[in-house]
Amino acid sequence: MTASRYFACLGGGALALVAAWQAAAQAPEDSALAIELNKTEDTAQGCLSSFLFDNRTGHQLSRFQIDLVFFDPDGVATKQLLLDLAPLYADKKTFASFLLDETACDKIGSILVNDVPMCENGSGNEVACIELLQVSSRSAIQLQK
C-alpha cells in the first residue's frame, strides 16, 4: 500500500498532511528572499541606502512590508522604520534606495530586520517570508535578522 493510499484511509486530515509534504518536497531548494544592503552614502539629507532584493520564493509578492530597527555604533536602538516594498516580482532582483536616517551613515552601527509583517503573493495568500529571509551587507553597516 502506498503512503498516499494509507493516509487516505486515515481521513482527510492525514491526506492534507501528505499533500503539504509533497508540495514542500517539490519546492525549490534555493527558495529564498534575499535582502542585501548594497551601499550607503552620506547626503545633505542624511544617510542614503541602496538595497538589492532578490525574490527567489517562486511567488510574486504583491504585498511586502519590512520592519527595520536601527542601532547606533554602541548597540542602542535609535529608530524603527516600516517600509512597503511591493510588488517584488518572482525570480527577479529589485534595486531600491531609501533615506535611512537624517544623520550621517557612520552614526548607524547596524540594522535589524525585526519582522516581515506583511507578505502576500499575487493571490492574496500569506507567504512565510521571515522564514525565507536571507540578509547580507556590502556596507560598513551590518544588516541582521
C-alpha positions in Angstrom: 0.0 0.0 0.0 1.5 3.4 -1.0 1.8 6.2 1.6 -1.0 8.2 -0.1 -3.4 5.3 0.0 -2.6 4.6 3.6 -3.1 8.2 4.7 -6.3 8.4 2.5 -7.7 5.5 4.6 -7.0 7.6 7.8 -9.1 10.5 6.7 -8.9 14.0 5.1 -6.6 15.5 7.7 -3.9 12.9 7.0 -4.4 13.3 3.3 -3.9 17.1 3.6 -0.7 16.4 5.5 0.6 14.2 2.7 -0.3 16.9 0.1 1.6 19.6 2.2 4.6 17.2 2.4 4.6 16.6 -1.3 4.3 20.3 -2.0 7.2 21.0 0.3 9.3 18.3 -1.4 8.6 20.0 -4.8 9.6 23.5 -3.6 12.9 24.7 -5.0 15.8 24.2 -2.6 17.1 27.7 -3.2 13.8 29.3 -2.4 14.7 32.5 -0.6 14.0 36.2 -0.2 17.5 37.7 -0.2 18.0 41.3 1.0 21.3 42.9 0.6 22.3 46.3 1.9 24.3 47.1 -1.1 25.6 50.6 -0.5 25.2 53.6 1.9 26.3 57.2 1.3 26.0 60.4 3.1 23.9 63.1 1.5 22.8 66.6 2.7 19.5 64.9 3.8 21.2 62.1 5.7 22.2 58.5 5.1 21.0 57.2 1.8 20.9 53.4 1.5 20.6 51.2 -1.6 19.1 47.7 -1.1 19.0 44.8 -3.5 16.0 42.4 -3.1 16.2 39.0 -4.8 12.9 37.3 -4.8 13.6 33.6 -5.3 10.4 32.5 -3.5 8.7 31.4 -6.7 5.8 33.9 -6.0 5.2 37.5 -6.9 4.9 39.3 -3.6 2.1 41.8 -4.2 2.2 43.0 -0.6 5.5 43.2 1.2 6.4 45.2 4.3 9.6 45.0 6.3 10.1 46.3 9.8 13.6 47.7 10.4 15.2 48.7 13.7 18.3 50.9 13.6 21.1 50.7 16.2 23.9 53.2 16.8 27.5 52.0 16.9 27.2 51.3 20.6 24.2 48.9 20.0 21.5 51.3 21.3 18.2 51.3 19.3 17.6 54.7 17.7 14.8 54.3 15.2 12.2 51.9 13.8 11.0 52.1 10.2 8.3 50.2 8.4 8.9 50.1 4.6 6.3 49.0 2.0 8.2 47.5 -1.0 5.6 45.7 -3.1 5.5 44.4 -5.6 8.5 42.1 -5.7 8.3 40.0 -8.8 9.0 36.3 -8.8 12.6 35.3 -9.8 13.6 39.0 -10.2 16.0 41.3 -8.5 14.8 44.7 -7.5 17.0 47.7 -6.5 15.6 50.4 -4.2 17.1 53.4 -2.4 15.8 54.9 0.8 16.9 57.7 3.1 17.6 55.7 6.3 18.1 58.5 8.7 18.7 62.2 8.9 22.2 61.6 10.4 25.4 60.5 8.9 25.9 56.9 7.9 28.7 56.4 10.4 26.1 57.1 13.2 24.3 53.8 12.2 26.0 50.7 13.6 23.6 48.0 12.4 20.1 47.4 11.1 17.9 44.6 12.3 15.2 43.1 10.1 12.8 42.9 13.0 9.8 41.4 11.2 8.1 41.0 7.9 4.5 41.9 9.0 3.0 41.7 5.5 4.0 39.3 2.8 1.4 38.1 0.3 1.6 36.5 -3.1 -0.4 37.6 -6.1 -3.4 35.5 -5.0 -3.6 37.3 -1.6 -2.3 34.3 0.3 0.3 34.8 3.1 3.8 33.7 2.4 6.2 32.9 5.3 8.8 35.4 4.1 10.5 35.7 7.5 11.5 32.0 7.2 12.8 32.5 3.7 14.8 35.7 4.6 18.5 35.8 3.9 20.3 39.1 4.7 23.7 40.4 3.9 25.6 43.7 3.6 28.3 45.2 1.4 28.2 48.3 3.5 30.0 49.1 6.8 26.5 49.0 8.3 25.6 45.4 9.3 22.2 44.0 8.2 20.9 41.3 10.6 17.8 39.2 11.1 
